[in-house]
Amino acid sequence: MGNRQWLLFPILLVLFALTFLIPHYGLLNDYIQLILIYVGINIIMAVSLNLINGYMGEFSLGHAGFMLIGAYVSSILTVWVFPHTWGPTMTSLVLFPIAVIAGGLAAALAGLIVAFPSFKTRGDYLALVTLAFNMICVSVVQNIEAIGGGRGFMGMDKLTTMSWVFLWALIAAWAIRNFIYSKFGRGALSIREDETVSDLVSVNTKTVKILAFVISAFFAGVGGALFAHVLQFITPKTFVIQKNIDFLVMVYMGGIGSIGGSILGAATYTILLELLREALQLLGTIPPFTLIPSLEIWRWVVAPLLLILLMIFQPKGIMGLREFGLFVPNRDRFGARLWLKKRKSTNANSPD
Amino acid sequence: MPILQIKSLTHYFGGLRAIYDFNLDLVPGELIGVIGPNGAGKTTIFNLITGVYRPTKGSIISDSMDLVGKESNWIIAHGIARTFQNIRLFKELSVLDNVRIACYSQLHYSSLDALLCSSRFQREEERILDETMNLLLLFGLDCLAEEKSKNLPYGSQKRLEIVRALATHPKLLLLDEPAAGMNPSEISQLMELIQWMRRKFDLTIILIEHQMRVVMGVCERIKVLDFGETIAEGTPWEIQHNPRVLEAYLGEEVVE
């Protein structure tokens, strides 16, 4: 039986070592390092969004809102609350993780609030509720002058390193995988398939929804906290609806209901956008195109177009509802076959 | 003590009277049939018992627990399971997962256990996997465990729905037209299956069915509904010779 799951550990260990070696020896230039950090953050965002949109089959448009909460809460902690006398090592190893977790917890609390309307509403209506939640988050921050209002918040140190992003992406993928292959995760799948029946085969759909929203929001908040400490400057405008479109494309391109898909989607889309930016910058130097003021605006043409094309031609995405074998727990991958095999051998041994 | 006691159950959909003054006392081990023309309110009774609808009036008591106003999942977790008139499996999920989902209340671990993959979580999941596979084996579905449930033939899907219901460890099983769409030989098998599983799992069963062969063959007691009202109750023989039943089914002129 092709169980090569143990391979995952050395691979991850090597990758983790690389996240220290690359910046230390400057193996890749700063720009590529930055893109890799964004890839990691987007993996966290895509995997957590997939829990709600892919596995549970609801449609959340509020993920940028959770991200905003994580970003602001963690930034306020590191800039205003935490002492600045602890030195870089202690700040990076103790204070920063606390700030990131606090950002995640604050977002999780917001996720809990969003979970309640999901008891009664679903589909398009729930999408509207989450969209409204996102807009509320943005306008609340815009109107609190104490944290910079619309002008944004700054003063964070660049605490997000490649290693931290790698570690958090790993934790997010691992925790959400564990959740998916538990009774709660299977409950989420059954909600996607048929919510009424789900309740009628003893699944406590309310508990499952609360857990899914809280866990998903927690990791979105973590993503936001990491994002704030790499950009070092956040404004509420960063977390408007367009940000959600990015995450949606990642999830639907990679494949709904698949952690492997989300990782693939987040990496592909992030790199694709950077290539597009490069290409457009090059294009901007050629005469007729120099007239277009901001080529950045093309991003908002490409992303929605990609989303529409995906919905038409590949609605389940690259990995749609499939999973890399390495990510599936052995029990779920081979459990049934092993059970049958074991039974066969005990039957052969017994006299009847 | 009755396993299910329904008193003057009444339910309105807006102005439409779906069920009127329905009474039922069910002793453990009984197998009772509910028949009636289409739209008589048979499935509504199942929906009321399992908490899909909240009755307009009346009480439903099972094992001294009041079921009115309880969440469906609570009712199911407390020993009442059901199947559906039209097959309602989780189509995209595997046969194994379809059954394991129904083990939700049998799996004793917290969300933290699940997130951290604790040993308690592992132990419980192993136990349920074994139990689920054994259950599938009993119904001859063990070799199809990894198959998506939508790929199963019709008869197997019907059986899988019963397995899924049994996975919740019910004391009372509500079967909603299990014989629908089956041919005569499949119906004979189904009748045997119902009798066998009743003994094997110590079940009390309420059976809604249009196939008279099944109802008359397995039920000890039959209730006949028409327009939400109980028009007759008795043994199969009594029902077959009850003029009001013949009238409801065949029309007045035929009887006269």
HADDOCK unambig.tbl for C-alpha pairs under 7 A between the chains (distance, minus, plus):
assign (segid A and resid 175 and name CA) (segid B and resid 115 and name CA) 5.22 0.50 0.50
assign (segid A and resid 175 and name CA) (segid B and resid 116 and name CA) 6.91 0.50 0.50
assign (segid A and resid 178 and name CA) (segid B and resid 114 and name CA) 6.08 0.50 0.50
assign (segid A and resid 178 and name CA) (segid B and resid 115 and name CA) 5.28 0.50 0.50
assign (segid A and resid 178 and name CA) (segid B and resid 117 and name CA) 6.36 0.50 0.50
assign (segid A and resid 179 and name CA) (segid B and resid 114 and name CA) 5.80 0.50 0.50
assign (segid A and resid 179 and name CA) (segid B and resid 115 and name CA) 5.36 0.50 0.50
assign (segid A and resid 182 and name CA) (segid B and resid 114 and name CA) 5.89 0.50 0.50
assign (segid A and resid 183 and name CA) (segid B and resid 101 and name CA) 6.61 0.50 0.50
assign (segid A and resid 183 and name CA) (segid B and resid 104 and name CA) 5.77 0.50 0.50
assign (segid A and resid 186 and name CA) (segid B and resid 101 and name CA) 5.89 0.50 0.50
assign (segid A and resid 187 and name CA) (segid B and resid 101 and name CA) 6.17 0.50 0.50
assign (segid A and resid 190 and name CA) (segid B and resid 90 and name CA) 6.41 0.50 0.50
assign (segid A and resid 193 and name CA) (segid B and resid 90 and name CA) 5.46 0.50 0.50
assign (segid A and resid 194 and name CA) (segid B and resid 90 and name CA) 6.70 0.50 0.50
assign (segid A and resid 199 and name CA) (segid B and resid 72 and name CA) 5.75 0.50 0.50
assign (segid A and resid 199 and name CA) (segid B and resid 73 and name CA) 4.88 0.50 0.50
assign (segid A and resid 200 and name CA) (segid B and resid 72 and name CA) 5.74 0.50 0.50
assign (segid A and resid 200 and name CA) (segid B and resid 73 and name CA) 5.73 0.50 0.50
assign (segid A and resid 200 and name CA) (segid B and resid 76 and name CA) 6.35 0.50 0.50
assign (segid A and resid 201 and name CA) (segid B and resid 73 and name CA) 6.68 0.50 0.50
assign (segid A and resid 201 and name CA) (segid B and resid 76 and name CA) 6.37 0.50 0.50
assign (segid A and resid 201 and name CA) (segid B and resid 102 and name CA) 4.89 0.50 0.50
assign (segid A and resid 201 and name CA) (segid B and resid 165 and name CA) 6.76 0.50 0.50
assign (segid A and resid 201 and name CA) (segid B and resid 168 and name CA) 6.87 0.50 0.50
assign (segid A and resid 202 and name CA) (segid B and resid 73 and name CA) 4.07 0.50 0.50
assign (segid A and resid 202 and name CA) (segid B and resid 74 and name CA) 6.68 0.50 0.50
assign (segid A and resid 202 and name CA) (segid B and resid 76 and name CA) 5.16 0.50 0.50
assign (segid A and resid 202 and name CA) (segid B and resid 77 and name CA) 5.34 0.50 0.50
assign (segid A and resid 202 and name CA) (segid B and resid 102 and name CA) 6.01 0.50 0.50
assign (segid A and resid 202 and name CA) (segid B and resid 104 and name CA) 6.17 0.50 0.50
assign (segid A and resid 202 and name CA) (segid B and resid 105 and name CA) 6.28 0.50 0.50
assign (segid A and resid 203 and name CA) (segid B and resid 73 and name CA) 5.71 0.50 0.50
assign (segid A and resid 203 and name CA) (segid B and resid 102 and name CA) 6.88 0.50 0.50
assign (segid A and resid 203 and name CA) (segid B and resid 104 and name CA) 5.56 0.50 0.50
assign (segid A and resid 204 and name CA) (segid B and resid 73 and name CA) 5.65 0.50 0.50
assign (segid A and resid 336 and name CA) (segid B and resid 145 and name CA) 6.53 0.50 0.50
